[in-house]
């Protein structure tokens, strides 16, 4: 099979037009991405003071909805599969089922299933009273939902893997056992959190195979774009930045964009040389660097 890229996009902030969104995606099409993941985020609320001294809760919707983005991308690029995220966070079982009904109606056949982050202000993730606490529970629920239609595997389900372990897990071996529970519940594919050291990914794949995980494991990567990301990415995603990369950026912070692009390009070349058939790209921020990388590799 010829290697191919896949992409992840974030629904844009309100105010952007559909044309602007699609124009930001269109340059990637020449490289034949197999699918585009569309993230979702749990609802956020703010509390406003009322004249009587009480506070009322108000829903904040800062971004275009995931469903609207999926529909726009489907219509504009029918040759590319749209893969929405589905998260446990902030959703009841009824809301989850309703979303699955919508996906089925839209002809969406691939979903990335995630637990999601804790709510703003929470130290640890808390599920809804009538929701799911872990991604393996949500995977199993989707398979039961399919059975209600009298069909198996309406959806192909992806789940997340963490080559450097999820920040809540005590160690990598335990985290891989949690990952195996997601696969055993019915997941078809694993997409990894971003990483900047391919040796970490290869070791992760080896450990997964030794643990009995046989489904495809897709590496997820992104180029470093700014000097600040040396600090921000580890803080936000609980990942390591290799010492060689941090030293080069520290020595030439004004060239961080180029340095990050070259580092990511070498990662891609090495992954392809090791027989990897798909590389998943996180498209956060400017896209010129990713376009250059895709042009060199695909």
C-alpha positions in Angstrom: 0.0 0.0 0.0 1.2 3.5 -0.9 1.8 5.5 2.3 -0.7 8.3 2.9 -1.3 11.2 5.3 -4.3 11.9 7.5 -5.1 15.2 9.2 -6.7 16.6 12.3 -8.4 20.0 12.3 -10.0 22.0 15.1 -13.4 23.7 14.5 -12.7 27.4 14.1 -13.7 30.2 16.3 -17.0 31.8 15.4 -16.7 34.6 12.9 -14.8 32.6 10.2 -16.7 31.9 7.1 -17.2 28.5 5.5 -15.1 29.6 2.5 -12.2 30.6 4.8 -12.3 27.3 6.6 -12.4 25.3 3.3 -9.6 27.4 1.8 -7.4 26.6 4.8 -7.9 22.8 4.1 -7.8 22.9 0.3 -3.9 23.0 0.0 -3.7 19.6 1.7 -5.9 17.9 -0.9 -3.1 17.5 -3.5 -1.4 15.0 -1.1 -4.4 12.6 -0.9 -5.2 12.6 2.8 -7.3 9.5 3.5 -9.4 11.2 6.1 -9.7 14.4 8.2 -10.3 14.2 12.0 -12.5 16.9 13.4 -12.1 17.6 17.1 -14.8 18.4 19.6 -14.6 20.0 23.0 -16.9 19.8 25.9 -19.2 22.7 26.6 -17.9 25.6 28.7 -20.0 27.7 31.0 -19.6 31.0 32.7 -21.4 32.3 35.8 -23.0 35.7 35.8 -24.0 37.8 38.8 -27.7 38.5 39.0 -29.3 41.6 40.7 -30.5 39.5 43.6 -26.9 38.4 44.4 -27.3 34.9 42.9 -25.3 33.6 39.9 -26.7 32.1 36.8 -24.9 29.6 34.5 -24.6 30.4 30.8 -23.4 28.2 28.0 -20.4 29.5 26.0 -20.1 28.4 22.4 -16.9 30.0 21.0 -16.4 27.7 18.1 -18.4 26.5 15.0 -20.0 23.2 15.9 -18.2 20.0 15.0 -21.2 18.7 13.1 -21.3 21.9 10.9 -17.6 21.5 10.1 -18.0 17.8 9.3 -20.9 18.6 6.9 -18.9 21.4 5.2 -15.9 19.3 4.7 -18.0 16.3 3.4 -19.7 18.5 0.8 -16.5 20.2 -0.4 -14.2 17.2 -0.4 -16.3 14.1 -0.9 -13.2 12.0 -1.7 -11.9 12.4 1.9 -13.5 10.6 4.8 -14.5 12.8 7.7 -13.8 11.4 11.2 -15.4 13.3 14.1 -14.2 12.9 17.6 -16.7 11.5 20.2 -15.9 12.2 23.8 -17.3 11.0 27.2 -16.8 14.4 28.8 -19.9 16.4 29.4 -22.2 14.0 27.6 -25.0 11.7 28.9 -25.7 8.3 27.4 -28.8 9.9 25.6 -26.7 12.7 24.2 -24.1 10.2 22.9 -26.8 8.1 21.3 -28.3 11.1 19.6 -24.9 12.1 18.2 -24.4 8.6 16.9 -27.8 8.9 15.2 -26.6 12.1 13.5 -23.3 10.6 12.4 -25.2 7.6 10.9 -27.6 9.9 9.2 -24.7 11.9 7.7 -23.1 8.8 6.3 -20.1 9.1 8.7 -18.6 5.7 9.2 -15.4 6.4 11.1 -15.2 7.9 14.6 -12.3 8.7 17.0 -13.5 7.7 20.5 -11.9 9.6 23.4 -12.6 10.1 27.1 -11.9 13.9 26.8 -10.4 16.3 29.3 -11.6 17.2 32.7 -14.0 20.2 32.9 -12.4 23.6 33.4 -11.6 23.9 37.1 -11.6 20.1 37.8 -8.4 18.4 38.8 -9.6 15.0 37.6 -12.1 13.9 35.0 -15.6 13.4 36.3 -18.2 11.7 34.0 -21.8 12.9 33.8 -24.2 11.2 36.2 -25.6 9.2 33.2 -22.4 9.1 31.2 -19.2 7.2 30.6 -16.1 7.4 32.7 -13.6 5.9 30.2 -13.1 5.5 26.5 -13.4 1.7 26.6 -16.9 2.1 28.1 -17.9 4.4 25.2 -16.4 2.0 22.6 -18.5 -0.8 24.1 -21.6 1.4 24.2 -21.2 2.3 20.5 -21.0 -1.4 19.6 -24.2 -2.0 21.6 -25.8 0.9 19.7 -24.9 -0.7 16.4 -26.5 -4.0 17.5 -29.7 -2.1 18.1 -29.7 -1.4 14.4 -29.3 -5.1 13.7 -25.9 -4.6 12.1 -22.3 -5.1 13.3 -19.6 -2.5 12.7 -21.6 0.4 11.3 -18.6 2.5 12.5 -14.9 2.0 12.4 -13.6 3.1 15.7 -10.3 4.7 16.5 -8.9 5.4 20.0 -5.9 7.3 21.4 -2.6 5.8 22.4 0.1 7.6 24.4 3.7 6.6 23.6 4.9 8.5 26.6 1.8 7.3 28.7 -1.3 9.3 29.6 -0.4 11.8 32.3 -2.9 10.1 34.7 -1.4 6.6 34.4 1.2 5.5 36.9 3.5 4.0 34.3 3.5 3.1 30.6 2.8 -0.7 31.1 -0.4 0.1 33.0 -1.4 2.6 30.4 -1.0 0.0 27.6 -3.2 -2.3 29.6 -5.9 0.5 29.6 -5.3 0.8 25.9 -5.8 -2.9 25.4 -9.2 -2.6 27.2 -10.3 -0.1 24.5 -9.2 -2.5 21.8 -10.9 -5.5 23.4 -14.1 -3.4 23.7 -14.2 -3.1 19.9 -11.7 -0.4 18.8 -10.3 -0.9 15.3 -7.3 1.4 15.2 -5.0 3.5 17.5 -3.8 7.0 16.7 -1.0 8.2 19.0 -0.5 11.4 20.8 2.2 13.6 19.2 5.8 12.7 19.8 9.1 14.1 18.8 11.3 11.0 19.2 10.6 8.2 16.8 12.5 5.7 19.1 9.7 6.3 21.7 7.1 5.4 19.1 8.8 2.2 18.0 9.2 1.1 21.6 5.6 1.9 22.3 4.5 -0.3 19.3 6.7 -3.1 20.5 5.2 -3.0 24.0 1.7 -2.9 22.5 2.3 -6.0 20.4 3.8 -7.8 23.4 0.7 -7.0 25.3 -1.5 -8.6 22.6 -2.7 -5.4 20.8 -2.8 -6.3 17.1 -4.8 -3.4 15.5 -3.0 -0.8 13.4 -1.1 1.9 15.4 -0.9 5.2 13.5 1.8 7.7 14.6 0.6 11.2 15.2 3.1 14.1 14.8 3.3 17.8 14.3 6.1 20.2 13.6 7.3 22.6 16.3 6.3 26.0 15.1 7.5 28.5 17.7 10.2 28.7 20.4 7.4 29.0 23.0 6.1 25.5 22.1 9.2 24.0 23.7 7.6 24.8 27.0 3.9 24.9 26.0 3.6 21.5 24.3 5.0 19.5 27.3 2.7 21.4 29.6 -0.4 21.0 27.5 0.1 17.4 26.3 2.5 15.8 28.8 5.1 14.9 26.2 8.9 15.3 26.1 10.8 17.4 23.6 14.2 15.8 22.8 17.3 17.6 24.2 18.8 18.0 20.7 15.7 19.9 19.5 15.4 22.1 22.6 19.1 23.0 22.3 18.8 24.0 18.7 15.7 26.1 19.3 17.3 27.7 22.3 20.4 28.6 20.2 18.3 30.0 17.3 14.8 30.9 18.6 14.2 33.2 15.6 14.5 30.1 13.4 12.2 27.8 15.4 9.7 27.5 12.6 12.3 26.2 10.2 14.0 24.0 12.8 10.7 22.4 13.7 9.8 21.8 10.1 13.2 20.1 9.4 12.9 18.0 12.6 9.4 16.8 11.6 10.5 16.1 8.1 13.2 13.8 9.3 10.7 12.1 11.6 8.4 11.4 8.6 11.2 10.1 6.4 12.3 7.7 9.2 8.8 6.5 9.8 8.2 5.8 6.1 11.6 4.1 5.9 10.4 1.8 8.7 7.4 0.8 6.7 4.8 3.0 8.3 1.8 3.3 5.9 0.0 6.2 7.5 1.2 9.3 9.3 -1.4 11.5 11.1 -0.7 15.2 11.3 -2.0 17.6 13.9 -2.5 20.8 12.0 -2.6 23.3 14.9 -1.4 26.8 13.8 0.2 27.8 10.5 0.2 25.2 7.8 3.1 26.2 5.5 5.5 23.8 7.3 3.1 20.9 7.0 2.6 21.6 3.3 6.4 21.5 2.8 6.6 18.2 4.7 3.8 16.6 2.8 5.3 17.7 -0.5 8.6 16.1 0.4 7.1 12.8 1.7 3.9 12.2 -0.2 
